[in-house]
Amino acid sequence: MAAPMGEVMNIKSDVHDGLEPFGSDNHIARGAYLYYNYGCDKFDDRGWGCGYRTLQSICSWIKNQQEKGSSQISHRVPSIPEIQEALVAIGDKPDTFKGSKDWIGSFEVCLCIDHFYNVPCKIIHVNSGADLPDHVEELVKHFQEYGAPVMMGGDSDSSSKGVVGVCRNPQALLIVDPHHYGPAKCKTYLQKEGWVKWRLIEEFKEHSFYNLCLPQLKYTDFG
C-alpha cells in the first residue's frame, strides 16, 4: 500500500557529501537533491523500481532549482503511480502499464522530466561498458555546464543508478544506488555500505550497453 502522496520516511539529501575525493580532477553535481530508494515512501518496489527512484532523485534536484529561481511552485516529485500514469497519458506505454511492476530506463526518465518539468534531456547511448571511457569528457562537460545528476541504465547491467560525479584520473563515476530498502539511516551508513560510492569505469560490464540521461537544466547559485 502506498503512503499518502509525497510522504517519505526520513529521506536524506546530498548523500555523496563527506566522501573523500577520488583520484584527481573530480567533477561533482551541484545543488541539492534527495535520495529516493526502494520503499522510501512505504511503497514496496523491490526488484523493479530502481529506475523510478533514480528519476525521483533527479526530479528533486530539478524542483529545487526551479523553485529557487522563481516565485512559482514547481511540480512535486511524482510518485511511482504518477510516473506510470504520465507515461500512459503521453502515449509511451499501454494502459496495462499502470499498476504494473514494469521497469523504466533512461528514455522513460527523459520523457517524464520533460512532461513534469518542461526540461529537455540529452541521451547518450553507449554500446558497451568498454566504451564508457570515450564519454568521460561529455560527463565532465555536463557537470561543469549543467551540474544536474544523471540517470544511468543498461541491459544486462539492468540496475538503474544515479551518477552525481565523474573523475578523470583514474576514470570513475560517483554512483548513487537506489537499491537500499527502507529508511536511510544516515549518509555515513549509505557510504559505508556501498550505496553511495566511486566506481571505476573499468568495472562496468563490457557486454552491457548503457544509456545516460542528462537533464539540460543549468545549476544556478541563487545564494
BADREN-26348 format. One record per atom (N, C-alpha, C, CB): residue in one letter; x, y, z. Coordinates in steps of 0.05 Angstrom, whole numbers, plus 5000, padded with zeros to 4 digits. Glycine has a CB too. Layout:
N
aXYZ/...
***
This chain:
223
m501749765000/m500050005000/m501850255000/m498150005025/a501350434982/a502950684980/a502150865003/a502450824953/a504151025011/a503651225031/a502151455019/a506251325044/p501051635035/p499851885024/p501852025006/p498952065046/m500852154984/m502452274964/m504652454976/m500852424944/g507152404969/g509352564978/g510552485004/g508352844980/e509352295019/e510452225045/e512852045041/e508252075062/v515052115054/v517451955053/v518451915081/v519752095035/m520151705085/m521051635111/m523951725116/m520751335115/n524251955129/n526952035137/n528852045114/n528051855159/i527952165092/i529552165067/i531952355071/i527852265043/k534252275058/k536752425062/k537352585037/k539052225067/s538852805041/s539652975019/s542652955014/s538853265024/d543352994989/d546253014981/d547952804994/d547253294989/v547152544989/v548352325004/v551352274996/v546752074999/h552352414976/h555152384970/h556952564987/h555652434940/d555752755000/d557252945016/d558952795037/d555453155030/g561352875040/g563152745061/g564952535050/g561452635082/l564452435025/l566252245014/l568952375008/l565052124988/e571052225013/e573752325006/e574052364976/e575952125017/p575452564967/p576052594938/p577252334927/p577852834933/f576552274902/f577452034890/f579452104868/f575051864878/g581852004870/g583852074850/g584252364847/g583051954823/s584452464822/s584752754817/s582852834795/s587652814810/d582153084795/d580453204774/d577653104776/d581653154747/n576353154799/n573553064803/n571653294795/n573052994833/h569353214783/h567253404776/h564653294786/h567153434744/i563453444804/i561153354820/i558653514814/i561853374850/a556353374816/a553753514814/a553553754833/a551353324818/r552253964825/r551954204842/r548954244848/r553154444828/g548454324872/g545654374880/g544554134896/g543954424856/a542454174911/a541453974929/a539553774914/a539854114952/y539753524923/y537853324913/y537253134937/y539053154889/l535052984935/l534352794955/l534852514946/l531352834963/y535452334964/y536052054958/y533451894960/y538251944977/y532351814937/y530051644936/y531051354931/y528051734914/n529951174946/n530850894945/n528450704949/n533050834966/y528850454945/y526750254949/y525250304975/y527849964948/g522650324974/g520950334998/g521150595013/g521750125015/c522350805003/c522751045019/c520051185025/c524551245005/d517951125009/d515351245014/d513251025022/d514351384989/k514350805033/k512750575042/k511450425019/k510550675061/f512350484994/f511450344970/f513550134964/f510950544946/d512949884966/d514949664963/d515349614933/d514049414977/d517649714923/d518349684895/d520849524891/d518649954882/r521549364911/r523949204910/r523949024885/r524349034935/g526249024870/g526548854847/g525748974821/g524948614851/w524549214821/w523649334795/w523549634795/w520949224788/g523849764818/g523350054820/g525750234818/g521950114844/c528150124812/c530550284813/c530550524794/c533050114808/g529450484770/g529350704751/g527450924760/g528350604724/y525250854772/y523351054783/y524751214806/y520850914794/r526251074823/r527551204846/r529751404836/r528751004865/t531251314817/t533251504806/t531951744793/t535151354786/l529751694779/l528251924767/l527352114790/l525851814751/q526252004811/q525352174833/q527552344845/q524052004855/s529952224848/s532252374858/s532852604840/s534652194862/i532852554814/i533452774794/i531252984795/i533752654766/c528752894798/c526453074800/c526753264824/c523852924801/s527753154846/s528153324870/s530153544865/s528953154894/w532253484849/w534253684842/w532953894824/w536653554827/i531453814804/i530154004786/i528254174800/i528753854763/k526554054817/k524554204833/k525954424850/k522954014851/n528154344863/n529654534879/n530654774863/n531954394894/q531754714839/q532854924822/q530655104812/q534354804799/q528354994803/q526255154792/q524955334813/q524154974780/e524655234838/e523455394858/e525255604869/e522455214881/k527855554869/k529755764877/k529855994857/k532555654881/g529355924831/g529656124810/g527056264804/g530756004786/s524856194818/s522256314811/s520456314836/s520856144789/s518556494835/s516656504857/s514456294855/s515356784859/q514456154832/q512455944827/q513355684839/q511955914797/i511355524847/i511955254858/i512255054835/i509655164877/s514454914834/s514954704814/s513254454821/s517954634812/h512954284801/h511454034806/h512853874828/h511353864779/r511253754845/r512453594866/r513853344854/r510253504886/v515553224869/v516752974860/v514552764856/v518952874880/p514252654832/p512052474827/p512452204841/p511652434797/s510252084849/s510251814860/s510551614837/s507751754877/i511051364844/i511251154823/i508651134808/i511950884835/p506251124821/p503751114806/p503451354787/p501451104824/e504251594796/e504051834779/e505851814755/e504752084795/i508251694759/i510151664736/i508851474716/i512851554746/q507751254725/q506451064707/q504151184692/q505550814722/e502551334706/e500251474694/e501151664673/e498551614715/a503351814678/a504352004659/a505351874633/a506652164671/l506751644636/l507751504612/l505451394595/l509651284620/v503251324608/v500951234593/v499651474580/v498851094612/a499351694594/a497951934584/a499452044559/a497852144605/i502052034558/i503552144536/i503851944513/i506252244545/g502751704517/g502751504495/g505151324493/g502451644470/d506851334513/d509251164512/d508650884521/d511451284530/k506750844538/k506050584549/k503050524546/k506850564579/p502350264545/p499550194544/p498250224571/p499249904534/d495650224572/d494150264596/d494850054618/d491150264591/t495549814609/t496249604628/t498849664643/t496549334613/f500349864635/f502749944649/f502150054677/f504350144633/k499850174680/k499050284706/k498650064726/k496550464704/g500050084749/g499749884770/g501549644765/g497049794772/s503149644744/s504949414738/s507549444754/s505449404708/k509249244751/k511949244762/k514049254739/k512448994779/d513249374717/d515049404694/d517149614700/d513449484669/w519549554691/w521849744695/w521549984677/w524449594691/i523050194683/i523450414665/i526450474663/i521950674674/g527250584641/g530050644636/g530450944630/g531250474614/s532751004619/s533551274614/s531751424595/s536351294604/f530651274575/f528851404556/f526251504569/f528251214532/e525151324586/e522751394600/e523251624620/e521551154615/v525551624633/v526351834651/v526452104636/v529151784664/c527552094612/c527652334595/c524852444589/c529152274568/l522952264582/l520252344576/l518852464601/l518652104566/c519352344624/c518052434648/c519052714657/c518352234671/i521652754655/i522753014663/i521653234645/i525853004661/d521353174619/d520153374602/d517253414608/d520553284572/h515853194614/h512953214620/h512353364646/h511752934622/f513753304667/f513153424693/f514453704697/f514153244715/y516753754684/y518253994690/y518954164665/y520753924704/n518154074642/n518854214617/n521854264614/n517354484617/v523354054622/v526254064620/v527153844600/v527654024648/p528553924578/p529453714559/p531853564571/p530253844533/c532353334560/c534653174568/c536253084543/c533752924585/k538753034548/k540552924527/k540952634534/k543253074525/i540552454514/i541152164518/i543752094504/i538751994506/i545451974519/i547951864508/i547751564508/i550551964525/h547851444485/h547751154483/h550651044481/h546051054458/v551350864498/v554050744499/v553750444492/v555450784527/n554850364470/n554450084460/n555449874480/n555850054434/s557549934495/s558749744513/s560049884536/s560749564498/g560149744559/g561549864582/g564449924575/g561449674605/a565549774556/a568349824547/a568650094533/a569249604528/d566350204524/d566450464511/d565950704529/d564450474488/l565350654554/l564750864573/l567051074575/l564150754600/p569650984574/p571751184576/p571651394554/p574451044574/d570351334532/d570151524510/d568251754516/d569351384484/h566651714538/h564551914544/h565152064570/h561951774546/v567552024582/v568252154606/v568252464602/v570952064616/e569352554580/e569452844575/e566652964572/e571152904551/e564752814561/e562052914559/e560852944586/e560252724542/l561452764604/l560352784631/l561753014647/l560752524646/v564353044642/v565653274655/v564353534646/v568753274647/k563953564620/k562653804609/k559853844621/k562553784578/h558353624623/h555653644634/h555753754663/h554253374634/f557453634680/f557553734708/f558554014710/f559253544725/q560354094691/q561354364691/q559254564682/q563854384673/e557754484661/e555854674649/e553054674661/e555654614619/y552154434669/y549454404679/y549354334709/y547954184664/g550954134717/g551054064745/g548953874755/g550954304761/a547153784738/a544953614746/a545853324749/a542653624726/p544653174768/p545152884770/p544252754744/p543552764794/v545452524738/v545052374713/v543852104719/v547752344698/m542052014702/m540851744703/m542551554686/m537851734694/m543151314696/m544651114681/m543150854682/m547551084693/g542550744659/g541250494656/g542650314636/g538250524649/g542050054636/g543249874617/g541549644610/g545949784628/d542649444597/d541049204591/d541948964608/d541249124562/s544148834603/s545048624621/s545848724648/s547248464608/d546848974649/d547149114675/d544649284677/d549849294676/s542449164687/s539849294687/s539249444712/s537749084683/s541149474730/s540749614755/s541049914750/s542749524777/s538850054748/s538950344744/s540350484767/s536150464739/k541750694762/k543150834783/k543551134776/k545950704787/g544051294796/g544551574791/g547551614790/g543351744813/v548451814774/v551251894773/v551352184781/v552351854743/v552852234803/v553052504813/v555952614812/v551952524841/g557652474797/g560352574794/g561952404775/g561752594821/v564152514765/v565952374748/v568852454755/v565352424718/c570652264753/c573452314758/c575052244733/c574552144782/r576852424726/r578552374702/r580852184707/r579652644692/n581952194731/n584452034736/n584451924765/n586952214731/p583951664768/p583151474747/p580251514739/p583551184756/q579451414716/q576751464706/q574751304724/q576451374677/a572851454735/a570951334754/a568451504755/a572151304782/l566251374763/l563651514766/l562851504796/l561551394748/l561651714805/l560551724832/l557651644831/l560852014845/i557051404842/i554551274838/i552751304863/i554950974832/v550251374859/v548251374880/v546251144872/v546751654882/d546350934888/d544950684882/d542250684897/d546650444889/p539950664884/p537350674897/p536450414909/p535350784878/h538050204908/h537149934915/h537049884945/h538849724902/h537950064961/h537650044990/h534650054997/h539150265006/y533649875015/y530849865021/y530249995048/y529849565021/g528150155048/g527150275073/g528450535079/g527550085095/p528050635103/p529150895110/p532250885112/p528050995137/a533451095101/a536451115102/a537251215129/a537551295080/k539051075142/k539851145169/k541351415170/k541650935182/c543351445153/c544951695152/c546751675127/c546551745178/k547851895119/k549651895097/k552051715101/k550652175091/t553151725125/t555551555131/t554851265128/t556551615159/y552551185136/y551650905133/y551450825104/y548950855147/l550150995088/l549850935059/l552550915045/l548151155046/q554451085053/q557051075041/q558650835050/q558651335048/k558450765075/k559850535086/k558950275074/k559550525117/e556250265069/e555150015058/e555250005028/e552249995067/g556350205015/g556850204986/g554550294969/g557549934979/w552450404982/w550250504966/w550950764952/w547750544983/v552950904963/v553951144951/v557051114950/v553151414967/k558151104925/k560951044923/k562051114896/k561550744929/w564751144895/w566151174869/w566450894857/w568851314873/r565950874832/r566250614818/r567950654793/r563550494810/l570150514791/l571950534768/l570450454743/l574350344772/i570850604722/i569450554697/i570150274686/i570150764676/e572450184691/e573249914681/e571649694694/e576249864686/e570149754716/e568549554730/e565749514717/e568149624759/f564949694699/f562349664686/f562549444665/f561449934673/k560249324660/k560149074643/k560749134614/k557448944646/e562648984603/e563349014575/e561048924557/e565848854569/h559548734566/h557448614549/h554648744554/h557248314554/s554648974566/s552149124570/s552349394556/s551449164601/f550149474543/f550049754534/f549149924557/f548249784509/y549650184555/y548750374576/y547550614562/y551150454594/n545350714575/n544150964566/n544451164589/n541250924558/l545351404583/l545651614603/l543651834596/l548551724603/c542151924616/c540252144612/c541252384627/c537352064623/l541852604612/l543052844623/l541053074622/l545652914608/p539753154644/p537953374644/p539353634636/p536653414671/q538053784618/q539254024607/q538154274621/q538654044577/l538354274647/l537654504664/l540154584678/l535354434684/k540954834675/k543454934687/k543055004716/k544455174672/y544954904732/y545054984760/y545655284762/y547254814776/t544255414780/t544755694786/t544955724816/t542455874775/d546955854825/d547355914853/d545756164860/d550355934861/f543556134873/f541856364879/f542556484906/f538856274879/g544756384918/g545656494944/g543956404967/g545656804942/
***
